[in-house]
């Protein structure tokens, strides 16, 4: 999905929420949760778009209709230490997409 498709689907109600996945290496990947399943945002070359900050995300989505957004980070410490039992859920923090001055 590219930014134009994301904006089109957001305007028509085809996106329930956005997830900004925090990944190793200090970058983020934006994923839209749609009725067809999760879809990552791609750049003009068709590659998964890597974002460097939440500020870059806010600038990218400045003209996108408002959507709920979550910062999602897997807790690698729990996976490495194996202290918890049962399924390990990622940390999900609400993220405001409003531009701050």
N, C-alpha and C positions, 0 to 999 in steps of 0.2 A: 504494500500500500504506500503510495506517495502522499505528499502533503495535500495536494488537490483532492485526492480521493478521500483522505481523512476529513477535510473540511466539508466535502459533499455529504459524506455519511453522517457527520456530526449534525449538520443542518437538517437532515431528514430523520434523525432519531435512530440511526443504525448503529450507534456506538453507545454502549452502556456506561463505560468508564475507561480511563487511561491508566496505565501503569508505567512508571519510570523505573526500569530495572537498573539497580546499581551493580556493576560488574567489576571484576578484577581489572586492574590497569588504570583505574581512575576515570572510567567513562560510563555513560548511561545509554540504554536502549529504550525507546518509547514503544509501548505495545498497546494497541487498541483492542478492547474486549467487545467483539461484535456478536451478532446472532449466529454468524458462521464460525465463531471461535476467535482466539486471539490472533492478531495480525501485527507484525512489526512494521515500523515506519522505514521506508527505503529512500535513498537519495536518487538523484537524476540518473545515475549509472546503474541503478537496480540493486545496489549493495545496501545492507542494513545500515541505517544512519547511526553514527556514534555521536552522542552529545557529550560535551565536557562539563556542563554545569546546569543547575536549575535555571539560572538566568538565561542561558542559551535556549532552554526549552520554552521559557516564557516568551522570549522574542520570536521564536519559531511559531508559537501558537497564538500570537497577538490577534490574529483575525479569525480564529477558530471559535465557534459558538462555545459557551461555557459547558464544561464537562467535569464530573468528579475525577480527581487524579490522585494516585497513591504512589509514594516512593516505596519501592519494594527492595528489600535487602535480605539475602539469605544469611543466616547466622552461622558462619563457618566454624566458630569456636565450638558450638554444640556438636557439629558434625565431626570435628577433629577429636574432641575429648570423649565423645560418646557417653556423656553423663546422663542425658535424658532418655527416657524410654518412650516408645510410640512415635508417631509421625512428627517430623520437624516442620513446622510452618514458618514461612519467611516473615520477617518483620515488615508490617505494612503501616506506613505513616501517611495521614492525609497531607496533600501538597497543594497549596494555593497557587493558581496560575495567574493571579492578578499581578500586574506590573507594579513594582514599588519604585518610588522616586528617590 
